[in-house]
Amino acid sequence: REESGNPVPYRFGVNLPVDLDMLASGHRIVAPDGTQIWRLGIRSQGALALTLYFDRFNLPEGGRLFVYNPQRTQLLGAFTPQNNNRQSTFATSLINGDQLTLEYNAPDGTALPEIHISEVSYAYRGIADYSGLKTGFGASGKCQVNVNCPEGDNWQRQKRSVARIQIKRGGSNLWCTGSLVNNTSNDGTPYLLTADHCGRYSTSLDISQWIFYFDYESAGCPNPSQEPGSKTMTGATLVAHGGNGGLTGSDFFMVVLNSAVPDSYKVYYNGWSRETNMPSPSGVGIHHPQGDIKKISTYTQPLQSSNWSG
């Protein structure tokens, strides 16, 4: 798809404005041990999946927040003070279906949190369905090869750098791909490179609510019948970008994640080169086409500089 000559990611959801305060809108009970529990149910009829966006998010020590579906087959959390950031924003990854429950647990004597939901993302296509829909799980073309097929055998370290990104752009949700990249200090700073046509219309507030899905891939070579799990992180800050969606310059958009990647994610930081006189003779691209699970494409001819749509 193009917009004024530029490629743009395909939208899979719209963001609905709400005004929900966990303490004011939730139902409160007190457990026998004195723990205070607030529960808040949210439903958006007909949605394939829901994401919550928080414009005020500050959890005190001891507080724990969970989000789950009615069957409790999907459970996010516990979210703790480690999920707080300087902007006091937050977002949750997709919960399938059109309803979910938030639950906040506070031991006796714990300070009260700030938990305010400003938007609910209503996903209307391409969610948890391997039926060839235009975006999301199962949406990529039949020519796409899963990263754990033999074609990816020599790229099992590098694949761990690649994340699917749930882009927030104003009132829309879109899928894009990015890669963690190393720096010359080798200090693990979580720089992540994506495309300018993905991020150029997102505000700093939007970017602080981007969601990054690592390890979103098939366990083997065949396409799975059910959507695989993933490891997620929320929030980033813009470092630099090419401008104009790549139409008049390099189509890059670099951010730094707002928190360190947990060691348990076992990510990889890809290298880079600014050499221009030694084109790569061959290699691969690893990405999430159409927001689908991780795929790999191989090229066997030397790279050449070129232009796309001007």
MIGU-50664 format. One record per residue: x, y, z of N, C-alpha, C, O in turn; residue in three letters. Coordinates in steps of 0.001 Angstrom, whole numbers, padded with zeros to 6 digits, always signed. Each point is the difference from the previous one (the first is absolute). Layout:
XYZXYZXYZXYZAla/...
//
This chain:
+000844-001182+000000-000844+001182+000000+000886+001240+000000+001083-000009+000584Arg/-001540+001076-001238+000775+001227-000059-000830+001182+000472-001230-000011-000054Glu/+001942+001030+000519-000636+001234+000447+000895+001139-000465+001098+000189+000522Glu/-001578+000577-001521+000794+001079-000604+001340-000524-000496+001033+000643+000182Ser/-001059-001826-000816+001219-000564-000555+000805-000816+000978+000966-000645-000406Gly/-001324+000642+001697+000761-000708+001017-000676-001306+000375-001229-000072-000011Asn/+002000-000976+000346-000605-001194+000565-000487+000294+001426+000626+000770+000728Pro/-001730-001380-000344-000501+000153+001367-000417-001362+000525-000459-000839-000775Val/+000607+000598+002068-000459-001261+000571-001523-000068+000008-000682+001022+000073Pro/+000168-002238-000149-001438-000192-000085-000624+000029+001391+000521-000619+000928Tyr/-001617+001322-000782-000655+000137+001305-000806-001254+000332-000675-000563-000862Arg/+000753+000129+002129-000805-001140+000425-000943+000346+001145-000847-000816+000363Phe/+000975+002008+000212-000863+000359+001124-000181+001501+000107+000812+000777-000505Gly/-001886-000380+001168-000257+001411+000285-000076+000186+001507-000415-000901+000728Val/+000823+002085-000266+000045+000299+001428-001226+000810+000411-000263+001074-000542Asn/-000472-001603+001498-001228+000628+000478+000288+000755+001291+000526-000597+000939Leu/-000851+001896-000854+000261+000763+001218-000915-000443+001137-001200-000191-000193Pro/+001781+000031+001375-000758-000335+001205+000555+000827+001157+001034+000656-000130Val/-001726-000696+001246+000428+000708+001215-000277-000925+001177-001037+000096+000656Asp/+002000-001009-000397-000198-001034+001007+001124+000045+001026+001168-000206-000330Leu/-001531+000476+001557+000935-000009+001114-000187-001300+000779-001112-000333+000409Asp/+002198-000391-000210-000104-001314+000636-000635+000077+001383-000843-000831+000339Met/+001234+001811+000460-000503+000081+001370-001432+000500+000034-000794-000441+000830Leu/+000457+001368-001736-001347+000574+000019-001015-000897-000695-001155-000077+000420Ala/+001594-000617-001510-000932-000797-000786+000008-001474+000361-000962-000709-000295Ser/+002035+000228+000933+000106-001412+000308-000786-000397+001249-000330+000838+000839Gly/+000039-002125-000736-000678-000562+001173+001057-000427+001011+000913-000750-000344His/-001023+001212+001575+001013-000244+001028-000488-001026+001008-001139+000056+000465Arg/+002035-001012-000127-000246-000935+001090+001249-000052+000860+001085+000379-000443Ile/-001239-000847+001669+001128-000156+000912+000101-001469+000377-000947-000577+000535Val/+002100-000027-000814+000229-001403+000309+000216-000173+001503+000299+000971+000696Ala/-000448-002196-000189+000187-000241+001440+001344+000455+000542+000100+000369+001170Pro/+000942-000390-002007+001319+000437+000480+000197+001502-000096+001095+000496+000265Asp/-002144+000244-000641+000090+001448-000093+000360+000515-001379-000021+001210-000227Gly/+000352-002099-000700+000315+000440-001364-001226+000629-000648-001087-000577+000019Thr/+001266+001758-000589-001078+000652-000731+000079-000392-001475+001074+000028-000601Gln/-002208-000390+000030-000066-000450-001386-001049+000823-000737-001160+000059+000408Ile/+001582+000574-001498-000925+000706-000891-000109-000785-001303+001013-000438-000545Trp/-002224+000259+000043-000218-000644-001302-000859+000917-000861-000981+000583+000461Arg/+001383-000474-001732-000719+000835-000957-000156-000774-001294+000991-000377-000625Leu/-002243+000134+000213-000265-000690-001250-000241+000980-001133-000659+001023+000188Gly/+001197-001335-001378-000158+000842-001184-000455-000879-001148+000543-001082-000222Ile/-001550+001560-000512-000475-000715-001178-000209+000985-001139-000538+001089+000198Arg/+000973-001485-001404-000244+000771-001211-000551-000977-001026+000753-000726-000649Ser/-002059+000715+000510-000687-001064-000716+000507-000176-001422+000095+000959-000767Gln/+000231-002214+000428+000416-000343-001345+001490+000083-000262+000453-000410-001068Gly/+000325+000928+002008+001441+000114-000214+000636-001388-000083-000404-000917+000715Ala/+001397+000770-001587+000768-001240-000059+001046-000054+001098+000391-001082+000437Leu/+000064+002249+000013+000971+000086+001092-000004+001431+000526-000451+000929-000671Ala/+000966-000778+001887+000023+001307+000660+001392+000295+000546+000693-000887+000499Leu/-000302+002152-000607+001196+000532+000669-000425+001196+000838-000866+000775-000405Thr/+001477-000630+001571-000302+001123+000887+001152+000998-000023+001168-000382+000069Leu/-001515+001683-000169+000983+001073+000056-000258+000849+001240-001116+000461+000237Tyr/+002174-000266+000545-000082+000731+001261+000722+001341-000150+001155+000040-000423Phe/-001830+001049+000767+000665+001304-000014+000464+000419+001388+000734+000978+000138Asp/-001154-001705+000887+000543+000153+001357+000226-001402+000552-000938-000779+000166Arg/+002197+000478+000112+000350-001346+000445+001162+000109+000968+001124+000310-000395Phe/-001398-000565+001653+001038+000066+001016-000352-000991+001104-000913+000239+000791Asn/+001645-001354-000741-000254-001033+000999+000978+000156+001155+001205+000123-000224Leu/-001709-000127+001467+000892+000097+001160+000624-001358+000322-000436-001029-000516Pro/+001444+001034+001359+000632-001245+000430-001042-000905+000653-000789+000435+000839Glu/+000808-001689-001240-000941-000975+000535-001230-000203-000856-000675-001022+000121Gly/+000367+001986-000991-001179-000110-000839+000249-000881-001216+001104-000015-000544Gly/-002132-000722+000115+000111-000889-001153-001276+000096-000833-001111-000059+000526Arg/+001299+000209-001847-001125+000130-000913+000009-001173-000975+001045-000371-000534Leu/-002234-000210+000310-000173-001094-000946-001091+000377-001002-000895+000786+000312Phe/+000978-001350-001515-001046+000130-001009-000237-001392-000566+000953-000703-000337Val/-002234+000293+000227-000275-001345-000493-001351-000053-000695-000860+000859+000197Tyr/+000697-001902-001023-001269-000211-000692-000974-000742+000914+000413-000486+001053Asn/-001694+000384-001421-000974-000628+000899+000349-001446+000365-000286-000445+001112Pro/+000904-000287-002046+000342-001393+000271+001337-000143+000743+000367-001095+000428Gln/+000345+002200-000282+001336+000039+000607+000986-000901-000730+000940-000525+000598Arg/-001162+000353-001887+000968-000714-000823+001095+000939-000504+001054-000459-000438Thr/-001294+001753+000496+001020+001020-000250+000138+000838+001254-000981+000548+000505Gln/+002196-000450-000006+000268+000771+001219+001231+000851-000218+001071-000521-000313Leu/-001214+001836+000476+001126+000930-000080+000328+000480+001402-000902+000318+000775Leu/+002181-000262-000442+000408+000445+001320+000660-001141+000774+000125-001113-000512Gly/+000291+001392+001733-000316+001217+000731+000849+001188-000480+001214-000107-000172Ala/-001908+001257-000039+000675+001261-000213+000265+000623+001369-000858-000026+000883Phe/+002040+000577-000723+000481+000494+001292+000612+001384-000193-000025+000524-001114Thr/+000577+000087+002173+000670+001296-000172+001113-000008-001045+000381+001061-000494Pro/+000148-002234+000148+001014-000069-001053-000555+000428-001351+000765+000324-000909Gln/-002088-000318+000768-000628+000424-001253-000303+001489-000047-000487+000492-001018Asn/+000762+000236+002094-000182+001452-000012+001033+000650-000919+001106-000517-000155Asn/-001464+001649-000452+000976+000759-000773-000168+001493+000274-000924+000416+000699Asn/+001830+000379-001260+000006+001434+000286-001230+000707-000542-000421+001022+000543Arg/-000161-001560-001615-001195+000631-000565-001282-000411+000708-001068+000544-000280Gln/+001169-001512+001205-001179-000546+000688-001009-000571-000979-001208+000117+000208Ser/+001703-000741-001283-000863-000646-000987+000261-001500+000016+000995-000473+000549Thr/-001922-000267-001170+000165-001438-000091-000983-000520-001036-000932+000704-000390Phe/+001143-001939-000054-000928-000674-000909+000147-001494+000202+001067-000482+000379Ala/-002138-000245-000631+000030-001451+000127-000082-000636-001376-000654+000527-000900Thr/+001320-001663+000741-000087-000717-001267-001403-000558-000192-000820+000025+000917Ser/+000557-000520-002100-001354-000385-000392-000546-001151+000845+000680-001000+000232Leu/-001910+001165+000215-000796-001074+000590-001061-000370-001032-000793+000851-000404Ile/+000769-002107-000025-000951-000415-001019-001431+000035+000530-000252-000258+001177Asn/-000677+000585-002073-001404+000074+000377-000431+001429+000274+000801+000930-000090Gly/-002086-000763+000429-000553+001348+000169-000203+000413+001446-000661+001003+000270Asp/+001230-001775+000682-000094+000428+001391+001194-000488+000798+000638-000997-000338Gln/-000357+001722+001398+001121-000327+000875-000271+000551+001388-000949+000756+000209Leu/+001790-001141+000734-000089+000474+001376+001362+000494+000455+001016-000656-000228Thr/-001002+001821+000876+001189+000471+000706-000160-000343+001471-001087+000122+000566Leu/+002176-000551+000042-000020-000283+001438+001248+000598+000640+001123-000272-000424Glu/-001340+001093+001458+001115+000610+000714+000008-000495+001441-001008+000086+000701Tyr/+002156-000604-000266+000163-000525+001358+000944+000895+000783+001088+000333-000470Asn/-001516+000060+001686+000808+000871+000856+000005-000563+001413-001047-000007+000648Ala/+002192-000469-000143+000054-000443+001393-000403+001113+000956+000117+001183-000320Pro/-000585-001570+001479-000439+000965+001005+001112+001009+000287+001144-000384+000241Asp/-001481+001668-000268+000976+001058+000277+000718+000526-001220+000801+000927+000112Gly/-001070-001502-001291+000651+000457-001227-000627+001311-000467-001215+000182+000091Thr/+002045+000724-000587-000507+001262-000538-000891-000272-001211+000132-001031-000658Ala/-001031+001957+000374-000918-000168-001123+000700+000283-001330+000885+000853-000068Leu/-001278-001561-000977+000631+000212-001311-000723+001068-000804-001078+000461+000377Pro/+001698-000072-001504-000679+000739-001054-000145-000944-001179+000997-000422-000587Glu/-002229+000090+000237-000259-000883-001136-001194+000576-000752-001148-000206+000393Ile/+001424+000926-001473-001073+000636-000764+000123-000390-001462+001050+000192-000613His/-002125-000740+000052-000036-000448-001393-000620+001110-000849-001110+000455+000275Ile/+001828-000029-001297-000483+001075-000872-000521-000503-001335-000809+000670-000642Ser/+001274-001872+000206-000432-000549-001277-000053-001523+000077+000785-000629+000709Glu/-001719+000058-001447-000065-001442-000210+000131-000239-001497-000793+000517-000787Val/+001786-001293+000395+000171-000310-001419-000897-001163-000383+000029-001062+000622Ser/-000821+001283-001654-000967-000966-000518+000588-000615-001260+000005+000627-001059Tyr/+000495-001864+001176+000571-000683-001159-001121-000650-000789-000786-000776+000544Ala/+000716+001098-001841-001133-000451-000791+000371-000968-001116-000882-000434-000741Tyr/+002162+000081+000595+000367-000991-001011+001387-000556+000304+000816+000617+000685Arg/-000582-001850-001246+001336-000577+000022+000505-000407+001363+001203+000085+000247Gly/-002077-000530+000663+000425-000364+001349-000280-001475+000236-001138-000450-000128Ile/+002206-000323+000482-000128-001398+000425-000853-000816-000958-000899-000731+000414Ala/+001198+000867-001709-000830-000699-000973+000854-000324-001218+000399+000904-000733Asp/-000117-002174+000512+000861-000381-001120-000841-000265-001238-000023-001113-000526Tyr/-000667+002152+000068-000921-000164-001119+000303+000953-001143-000851+000218-000863Ser/+002052+000355+000841+000383+000843-001116-000562+001399+000061-000140+000645-001039Gly/-000192-000145+002232-000455+001373+000117+001154+000950-000296+001155-000421-000075Leu/-001469+001701-000094+000986+000927-000542+001097+000376+000983+001107+000332-000425Lys/-001373-000371+001704+001030+000378+000951+000029-000980+001155-000990-000672+000287Thr/+002150+000597+000380+000104-000801+001202+000313-001460-000295+000455-000350-001089Gly/-000709-000483+002076+000336-001411-000041-000611-000676-001223-001215+000028-000198Phe/+002081-000641-000625-000461-000717-001171-000226+000833-001230-000507-000505-001002Gly/+000875+001792+001048-000368+000892-001096+001017+000060-001129-000337+000437-001100Ala/+001565-000860+001340+001021+000176-001034-000207-000989-001138-000725-000986+000133Ser/+001382+001274-001262-000156-000827-001182+000569-001396+000170+000854-000233+000856Gly/-001336-000704-001682+000441-001392+000097+001476-000169-000325+000605-001004+000375Lys/-000016+001981-001071+001426-000089-000332+000889+000277+001207+001197-000285-000040Cys/-001757+000832+001103+000802+000352+001176+000418-001264+000759-000788-000933+000153Gln/+002045+000918+000321+000597-001180+000629+000186+000267+001488+000586+001013+000381Val/-001080-001917+000460+000177+000158+001441+001479-000040+000365+000779-000744-000595Asn/-000407+001546+001572+001412+000178+000330+000635-001279+000546+001225-000129-000003Val/-002032-000806+000466+000552-001261+000512-000057-001128-001011+000103-001172+000364Asn/-000267+001520-001641+000200-000953-001086+001499-000114-000292+000776+000823+000486Cys/-000353-001818-001263+001435-000135-000299+000636+001267-000549+001188+000232+000222Pro/-001955+000602-000939+000553+001248-000534+000539+000908+001099+000873+000832-000246Glu/-001398-000996+001463+000435+000840+001110+001032-000634+000911+000344+000571+001035Gly/+000162-001755-001402+000911-000722+000904+001229+000812+000372+000468-000078+001137Asp/+000063+000852-002067+001235+000750+000260-000248+001372+000607+000931+000790+000157Asn/-002201-000501+000189-000354+001334+000482-000788-000056+001313-000827+000868+000279Trp/+001096-001894+000509-000766-000187+001228+000381+001002+001092-000820+000301+000868Gln/+002034+000211-000896+000350+001071+000958-000625+001321-000436-000636+000694+000793Arg/+000828-000361-002068-000451+001304-000491-001530+000145+000090-000504+001105+000199Gln/-000219-002197-000343-001468+000094+000049-000484+000521+001351-001088+000567+000097Lys/+001905-000762+000953-000428+000404+001339+000013+001519+000186-000451+000506+001028Arg/+000964+000217-002019-000009+001464+000070-001326+000585-000480-000319+001149+000305Ser/-000450-001931-001051-001126+000532-000762-001285-000036+000826-000318-001002+000642Val/-000408+002111-000674-001246+000120+000757-001119+000481-000908+000212+000830-000885Ala/-001397-001358+001114-001207+000596-000576-000375+001194+000865+000052-000081+001228Arg/-000429+001186-001858-000329+001217+000743-001465+000343-000210-000470+000117-001132Ile/-000243+000042+002239-001369+000507-000049+000092+001514+000098+000138+000560+001088Gln/-000217+000090-002237+000193+001443-000113-001280+000718+000404-001074-000298-000522Ile/+001184+001230+001440-001107+000906+000300+000251+001295-000757+001054+000620+000142Lys/-002020-000220-000938+000101+001226-000780-001338+000716+000122-000927-000260-000767Arg/+000837+001160+001732-001258+000700+000215-001107-000986+000318+000084-000735+000985Gly/-001127+000713-001816-001135-000867+000242+000088-001357-000659-001004-000708-000076Gly/+002188+000319-000407+000148-001253-000733+001053-000900+000625+000886+000459+000722Ser/-001003-001756-001015+001004-001008+000327+000469-000652-001293-000812-000343-000858Asn/+002139+000172+000719+000580-000542-001220+001107-000981+000364+000574+000067+001087Leu/-000280-000988-002020+001101-000945+000203+001228+000459-000768-000102+000442-001145Trp/+001260-000549+001778+001284+000217-000660+001026-000956+000597-000300-000756+000924Cys/+001516+000802-001466+001097-000850+000461+001189+000879+000372+000209+001057-000595Thr/+000564-001497+001578+001230+000700+000350+001055-000977+000461-000288-001170+000255Gly/+001526+001658-000147+001128-000826+000417+000826+000735+001044+000320+001177-000169Ser/+000022-001867+001241+000977+000541+000939+001346+000129-000704+000391-000887-000759Leu/+000324+001994+001007+001312+000199-000613+001023+000341+001062-000294+000676+000986Val/+001485-001154-001209+001098+000195+000937+000571+001417-000143-000291+000699-000970Asn/+001104-000286+001943+000748+001249-000125+001468-000275+000249+000366-001098+000419Asn/+000477+002085-000673+001441-000230+000071+000504-000211+001417+001132-000442+000196Thr/-001968+000756+000803+000393-000273+001393-000360-001419+000437+000438-000449+001059Ser/-001213-000247-001845-000427-001361+000341-000592-000081+001403+000283-000939+000745Asn/-001112+001930-000383-000491+000072+001377-001464-000432+000142-000583+000149+001073Asp/-000013-000681-002140-001360-000497+000107-001076+001070+000017-001148-000294+000333Gly/+001489+001536-000684-001047+001024-000120-001040-000476-001005+000363-000336-001128Thr/-001643+000294+001493-001004-000623-000878-000473+000907-001130-001166+000390-000054Pro/+002106-000053-000864-000382+000720-001209-000747-000955-000924+000373-001165-000136Tyr/-001427+001667-000498-000781-000830-000903-000283+000795-001266-000452+001144+000056Leu/+000725-001768-001196-000111+000650-001297-001239-000505-000724-000197-001207-000141Leu/-000640+002140-000319-001147-000341-000823-000051+000992-001161+001006+000635-000316Thr/-002162-000501-000314-000105+000838-001194-000655+001334+000322-000880+000086+000856Ala/+001323+000954-001557-000596+001318+000195-001466+000018-000429-000809+000719+000586Asp/+000464-001509-001607-001405-000016-000404-000878-000689+001047-001225+000113-000049His/+001843-000823+000992-000766-000570+001111-000225+001029+001105-001114+000129+000509Cys/+002156+000599-000139-000081+000809+001202-000175+001485-000178-000188+000701+000994Gly/+000239-000176-002211+000156+001441-000172-001194+000813+000484+000175+001178+000310Arg/-001372-001736-000228-001148+000758+000473-000315-000258+001474-000954+000566+000532Tyr/+001730-001398+000122-000225-000271+001419+000609+001112+000847+001128+000428-000243Ser/-001878+000035+001234+000517+000995+000936+000888-000677+001031+000054-001228+000071Thr/+000637+002025+000724+000822-000575+001065-000863-000781+000988+000433-001018+000539Ser/-001665+001501-000300-000915-000745+000865-000375-001331-000636-000026-001026+000679Leu/-000267+001034-001985-000306-001254-000694+001149-000997+000140-000219-001166+000326Asp/+001447+001635-000574+001160-000891+000016+000217-000577+001399+000476-001126+000140Ile/-000819+001887+000884+000134-000515+001372-000989-001122+000279+000081-000660+001036Ser/-001042+000435-001986-000981-001066+000152+000098-001047-001116-000893-000838-000131Gln/+001954+000872-000670+000234-001081-000955+000246-001290+000769+000532+000014+001110Trp/-000929-001141-001724+000191-001306+000620+000874-000847-000924-000251-000083-001202Ile/+001274-000539+001773+000981-000777-000749-000147-001474+000367+000063-000372+001171Phe/-000263-000464-002203-000225-001432+000186+001240-000763-000481+000254-000068-001203Tyr/+000514-000501+002128+001154-000821-000342-000406-001482+000000-000940-000405+000684Phe/+001675-000388-001471-000236-001455-000096-001402-000338-000502-000552-001038+000364Asp/-000018+001888-001182-001317-000282-000579+000243-000778-001285+000130+000587-001074Tyr/-000069-001915+001190+000408-000842-001116-000530-001414+000180-000382-000411+001096Glu/+000372-000320-002204-000351-001410+000043+001131-000788+000645+001174+000309-000207Ser/-001524-001329+000988+001031-000823+000641+000745-000850-001024+001153-000367+000226Ala/-001794+000051-001344+000628-000807-001039-000212+000615-001359-000328+001182-000113Gly/+000516-001990-000933-000117+000534-001354-001449+000184-000452-000302+001018-000623Cys/-000609-001956+000907-001381+000191-000490-000699+001161+000705+000330+000351+001133Pro/-001300+000234-001829-000841+001005+000646-000825-000653+001102-000618-001038-000235Asn/+000595+001612+001416-000761-000601+001096-001492+000243-000177-000414+000965-000642Pro/-000384-001851+001220-001451+000167-000058-000500+001001+001028-001085+000561-000150Ser/+001877-000335+001199-000368+000961+001033+001091+001047+000130+001176-000277-000237Gln/-001578+001479+000615+000945+001108+000117+001005-000274+001116-000401-000345+001112Glu/+001705+000491-001385+001000-000208+001052+000037+001168+000972-000513+001081-000290Pro/+001115-001307+001430+000189+001063+000979+001181+000880-000373+000618-000177-001050Gly/-000314+001129+001926+001121+000907-000233+000412+000609+001326-000652-000210+001023Ser/+001745+000971-001049+000480+000742+001158-000079+001479-000350+000501+000411-001047Lys/-001116+000388+001893-000290+001378-000393+000701+001018+000897+000364-000280+001142Thr/-000194+001467-001709+000463+001177+000731-000818+001187-000482-000492+000009-001128Met/+000349+000989+001987-000805+001174-000339+000825+001269+000130+000681+000209+001004Thr/-000744+000634-002026+000511+001359+000102+001393+000215-000531+000901-000806+000232Gly/-000726+001919-000961+001294+000381-000545+000050+001512-000146-000993+000696+000212Ala/+002176-000201-000580+000231+001426-000210+000722+000183-001320+000938-000738-000300Thr/-001361+001710-000491+000631+000251-001296+001437+000474+000181+000284+000857+000836Leu/+000618-001428-001636+001398+000430-000034+000271+000839-001246+000553+001096+000095Val/-000943-001608-001264+000223+000715-001265-000835-000664-001079-000385-001162+000132Ala/+000097+001913-001220-000710-000596-001127+000337+000761-001273+000482+001132+000039His/-000751-001789-001187+000386+000560-001281-000887+001138-000458+000466+000918-000675Gly/-001737-000968+001033-000916+001046-000413-000700-000303-001306+000579-000589-000913Gly/-001839+001003+000836-000797-000107-001226-000202-001435-000457-000164-000264-001192Asn/+000175-000665+002145-000339-001377-000310+000881-000669-001017-000417-000973-000629Gly/+001641+001471+000445+000902-000587-000973-000149+000547-001401+000732-000417-000898Gly/-001658+001342+000679-000239+000492-001351+001166+000837-000512+000322-000043-001188Leu/+000315+000809+002085+001111+000851-000418+001289-000320+000748+000993+000709-000163Thr/-000987-001752+000972+001201-000362+000745-000075-001450+000411-000821-000764-000507Gly/+001680+000394+001424+000036-001379+000472-001233-000291+000848-000373+000792+000866Ser/-000247-001925-001124-001257-000362+000668+000307-000712+001320-000328-001174+000169Asp/+000966+001903+000773+000325-000625+001293-000650+000766+001144-000247+001202-000094Phe/-000019-001912+001156-000601+000571+001210+000589-000778+001168-000296-001181+000178Phe/+001131+001845+000618+000674-000687+001101-000538+000478+001334-000140+001200+000240Met/-000158-002156+000622-000459+000294+001352+000898-000729+000979+000779-000874-000381Val/-000898+001243+001647+000626-000759+001083-001119-000428+000938-000818+000823+000413Val/+000779-002101-000078-001033-000501+000886+000117+000668+001365+001098+000338+000441Leu/-002226-000150+000218-000005+000746+001264+000502-000813+001189+000154+000544+001094Asn/+000098-001812-001285+000575-000829+001067+000901-001044-000619-000124-000316-001183Ser/+001037-000221+001984+000918-001027-000491-000772-001271-000334-000982-000341+000660Ala/+001442-000347-001686-000638-001265-000372+000368-001048+001046+001184-000172+000292Val/-002158-000534+000283+000322-001015+001011+000954-001065-000545-000096-000392-001163Pro/+001017-000071+002013+000945-001032-000415-000718-001257-000477+000499-000711-000873Asp/-001673+000434+001445-000730-001215-000355-000487+000013-001446-000340-001050-000546Ser/+000300+002238-000087-000434+000072-001396+001073-000511-000956-000298-000376-001134Tyr/+001562+000365+001601+001113-000514-000808+000059+000652-001394+000126-000689-001013Lys/-000217+002015+000982+000009+000696-001286+001414+000102-000552+000981-000266+000694Val/-000907+000653-001941+001259+000186-000708+000014+001423-000553-001039+000522-000402Tyr/+002217+000106+000382+000136+001355-000532+000750-000076-001328+001192-000306-000032Tyr/-001898+000586-001062+000613-000115-001323+001056+001075-000218-000112+001114+000512Asn/+001129-001463-001272+001033+000958-000363-000421+000828-001204-001081-000193-000555Gly/+001945+001116+000159-000299+000886-001116+001319+000518-000560+001047-000110+000638Trp/-001115+000667-001822+001174+000605-000625-000440+001212-000800-001077+000001-000597Ser/+001899+001019+000583-000291+001168-000834+000862+000011-001265+000056+001004-000711Arg/+000612-002123+000436+000776-000089-001236-000932+000077-001203-001091-000569+000008Glu/+001532+001276-001036-000798+000113-001221+000668-000637-001209-000623-000138-001053Thr/+001894-000253+001198+000720-000541-001161+000174-001507+000083+000735-000581-000799Asn/-001408-000070+001767+000092-001453+000126-001417-000555+000175-000374-000386+001107Met/-000415+000340-002182-001379-000465+000115-000072-001463+000430+000823-000822-000402Pro/-001806+000521+001211-000191-001369+000453-000274-000921-001189-000901+000275-000793Ser/+001660-001361+000656-000201-000892-001154-001233-000882+000135-000545-000456-001005Pro/+000101+000210+002229-001181-000834+000240-000416+000202+001443+000727+000608+000786Ser/-001887-001113-000444-000463+000138+001371-001484-000290+000102-000589-000619-000886Gly/-000011+001074+001981-001418-000275+000233-000684+001231+000577+000639+000900+000546Val/-001946-000894-000684-000849+000933+000723-000907-000800+000919-000634-000959-000441Gly/+000564+001337+001707-000864-000668+000974-000995+001027+000500+000387+001069+000474Ile/-001662-001388-000580-001009+001027+000285-001353-000647+000297-000137-001224+000008His/-000857+002080+000237-001371-000428+000282-000921+000565-001081-000708+000977+000246His/+000708-001574-001435-000813+000562-001085-001480-000016+000347-000538-001017+000436Pro/-000107+002150-000634-001425+000151+000296-000325-000270+001470-001144-000305+000338Gln/+002150+000418+000537-000235-000267+001411-000047-001472+000349-000370-000359+001118Gly/+000740-000503-002061-000045-001443+000215+001204-000451+000844+000862+000804+000354Asp/-000827-002105-000044+001130-000560+000727+001282+000185-000812-000046+000303-001192Ile/+001177-000489+001846+001304+000367-000558+000357-000843-001226-000079-001228+000025Lys/+000473+001919-001096+000342-000635-001266+001410+000385-000427+000571+000962+000513Lys/-000006-001728-001469+001342+000274-000507-000008-000043-001525-000651-000851-000606Ile/+001382+001781-000003+000156+000052-001451+001488+000110-000316+000717+000769+000640Ser/-000256-001527-001611+001421-000056-000355+000253+000706-001328-000776-000131-000946Thr/+001885+000890+000891+000424+000565-001287+001405-000508-000309+000820-000183+000900Tyr/-000558-000039-002168+001270-000602-000423+000782+000874-000966+001064-000404-000468Thr/-001574+001606+000155+000709+000931-000869+000498+001178+000827-000641+000375+000981Gln/+001782+000219-001364+000509+001146+000764-001007+001142+000068-000710+000267-000970Pro/+000650+000397+002103-000914+001123+000181+000422+001174-000882+001184+000194-000274Leu/-002161+000574-000160+000246+001206-000778-000823+001139+000593-001104-000210+000502Gln/+001654+001408-000568-000771+001188+000404-001062+000258-001056+000231-000169-001197Ser/-001401+000584+001671-001107+000233-000927-000973+000977+000633+000171+000415+001147Ser/-001195-000053-001911-001080+000851+000499-001314-000744-000133-000162-000847-000879Asn/-000763+001168+001750-001347-000578-000083-000978+001138-000047-000022+000837+000903Trp/-000793-000784-001940-001032+001035-000145+000597+001402+000153-000552+000840+000709Ser/+001673-000596-001372+000653+001298+000036+001167+000091+000957+000626+001054+000111Gly/
//
